[in-house]
Protein backbone atom coordinates (compact mmCIF):
# COMPACT_ATOMS: atom_id res chain seq x y z
CA UNK A 1 0.00 0.00 0.00
CA UNK A 2 2.86 2.38 0.65
CA UNK A 3 3.86 2.37 -3.05
CA UNK A 4 0.30 3.26 -4.08
CA UNK A 5 0.19 6.15 -1.61
CA UNK A 6 3.53 7.43 -2.91
CA UNK A 7 2.26 7.17 -6.51
CA UNK A 8 -0.97 9.03 -5.67
CA UNK A 9 1.03 11.72 -3.87
CA UNK A 10 3.30 12.13 -6.91
CA UNK A 11 0.34 12.34 -9.30
CA UNK A 12 -1.36 14.90 -7.06
CA UNK A 13 1.79 17.03 -6.98
CA UNK A 14 2.19 16.78 -10.77
CA UNK A 15 -1.42 17.88 -11.33
CA UNK A 16 -0.94 20.86 -9.02
CA UNK A 17 2.19 21.95 -10.93
CA UNK A 18 1.33 20.81 -14.46
CA UNK A 19 1.72 24.23 -16.08
CA UNK A 20 5.26 24.64 -14.78
CA UNK A 21 6.13 21.02 -15.57
CA UNK A 22 4.89 21.46 -19.14
CA UNK A 23 7.10 24.50 -19.73
CA UNK A 24 10.05 22.80 -18.05
CA UNK A 25 9.57 19.70 -20.23
CA UNK A 26 9.57 21.82 -23.38
CA UNK A 27 12.76 23.62 -22.32
CA UNK A 28 14.36 20.34 -21.25
CA UNK A 29 13.53 18.70 -24.58
CA UNK A 30 15.01 21.65 -26.43
CA UNK A 31 18.20 21.43 -24.32
CA UNK A 32 18.44 17.66 -24.87
CA UNK A 33 17.99 18.03 -28.64
CA UNK A 34 20.58 20.79 -28.73
CA UNK A 35 23.04 18.58 -26.90
CA UNK A 36 22.46 15.39 -28.88
CA UNK A 37 22.38 16.81 -32.45
CA UNK A 38 25.79 16.99 -34.07
CA UNK A 39 26.13 20.11 -36.21
CA UNK A 40 23.29 22.18 -34.75
CA UNK A 41 25.20 23.10 -31.62
CA UNK A 42 26.38 26.56 -32.64
CA UNK A 43 24.70 29.38 -30.66
CA UNK A 44 23.86 31.35 -33.80
CA UNK A 45 22.26 28.28 -35.37
CA UNK A 46 20.16 27.79 -32.24
CA UNK A 47 19.03 31.41 -32.39
CA UNK A 48 18.00 30.98 -36.02
CA UNK A 49 16.01 27.81 -35.23
CA UNK A 50 14.21 29.59 -32.39
CA UNK A 51 13.24 32.38 -34.79
CA UNK A 52 12.17 29.90 -37.49
CA UNK A 53 9.39 28.44 -35.35
CA UNK A 54 7.01 30.56 -33.34
CA UNK A 55 3.98 28.93 -31.72
CA UNK A 56 1.45 30.31 -29.26
CA UNK A 57 -1.77 29.13 -27.68
CA UNK A 58 -4.26 30.29 -25.08
CA UNK A 59 -7.24 28.87 -23.17
CA UNK A 60 -9.93 31.00 -21.54
CA UNK A 61 -12.43 29.62 -19.02
CA UNK A 62 -15.66 31.42 -19.97
CA UNK A 63 -17.80 29.79 -17.30
CA UNK A 64 -17.88 26.71 -15.15
CA UNK A 65 -18.66 24.50 -18.16
CA UNK A 66 -17.26 26.47 -21.14
CA UNK A 67 -13.69 26.86 -22.43
CA UNK A 68 -12.54 28.78 -25.52
CA UNK A 69 -9.04 28.60 -26.96
CA UNK A 70 -6.84 29.05 -29.94
CA UNK A 71 -3.38 28.37 -31.29
CA UNK A 72 -1.15 29.90 -33.93
CA UNK A 73 2.12 28.72 -35.44
CA UNK A 74 4.61 30.07 -37.95
CA UNK A 75 7.58 28.24 -39.47
CA UNK A 76 10.17 29.32 -42.01
CA UNK A 77 13.07 27.25 -43.33
CA UNK A 78 15.57 27.33 -46.17
CA UNK A 79 18.03 24.67 -47.31
CA UNK A 80 20.93 24.78 -49.75
CA UNK A 81 21.05 21.79 -52.08
CA UNK A 82 24.44 20.13 -51.59
CA UNK A 83 24.79 18.76 -55.13
CA UNK A 84 24.36 22.07 -56.90
CA UNK A 85 23.87 25.82 -56.59
CA UNK A 86 20.17 25.52 -55.74
CA UNK A 87 18.08 26.27 -52.67
CA UNK A 88 14.60 25.42 -51.46
CA UNK A 89 12.50 27.22 -48.86
CA UNK A 90 9.18 26.80 -47.10
CA UNK A 91 7.02 29.14 -45.04
CA UNK A 92 3.89 27.99 -43.23
CA UNK A 93 1.18 29.43 -41.00
CA UNK A 94 -1.47 27.55 -39.03
CA UNK A 95 -4.30 28.70 -36.79
CA UNK A 96 -6.96 26.82 -34.82
CA UNK A 97 -9.87 28.02 -32.67
CA UNK A 98 -11.69 25.61 -30.38
CA UNK A 99 -14.38 25.44 -27.71
CA UNK A 100 -15.51 22.85 -25.19
CA UNK A 101 -18.77 22.70 -23.28
CA UNK A 102 -19.35 20.03 -20.64
CA UNK A 103 -22.54 19.18 -18.81
CA UNK A 104 -23.73 16.41 -16.52
CA UNK A 105 -21.87 13.39 -17.88
CA UNK A 106 -21.52 14.68 -21.45
CA UNK A 107 -19.45 17.17 -23.44
CA UNK A 108 -19.26 18.87 -26.83
CA UNK A 109 -15.98 19.81 -28.51
CA UNK A 110 -15.71 21.98 -31.60
CA UNK A 111 -12.79 23.34 -33.54
CA UNK A 112 -11.97 25.10 -36.79
CA UNK A 113 -8.55 25.50 -38.29
CA UNK A 114 -6.77 26.77 -41.33
CA UNK A 115 -3.24 26.83 -42.62
CA UNK A 116 -1.13 27.78 -45.57
CA UNK A 117 2.29 26.85 -46.86
CA UNK A 118 4.39 28.31 -49.63
CA UNK A 119 7.41 26.59 -51.15
CA UNK A 120 10.06 28.32 -53.23
CA UNK A 121 13.17 27.17 -55.05
CA UNK A 122 15.89 28.80 -57.07
CA UNK A 123 19.57 29.66 -57.18
CA UNK A 124 21.38 29.84 -53.84
CA UNK A 125 22.21 33.33 -52.64
CA UNK A 126 25.94 33.93 -52.35
PyMOL commands that set and color helices and strands:
alter all, ss='L'
color gray80, all
select helices_A, chain A and resi 2-16+18-36+43-52
alter helices_A, ss='H'
color red, helices_A
select strands_A, chain A and resi 53-61+66-80+86-102+107-123
alter strands_A, ss='S'
color yellow, strands_A
deselect
rebuild
show_as cartoon
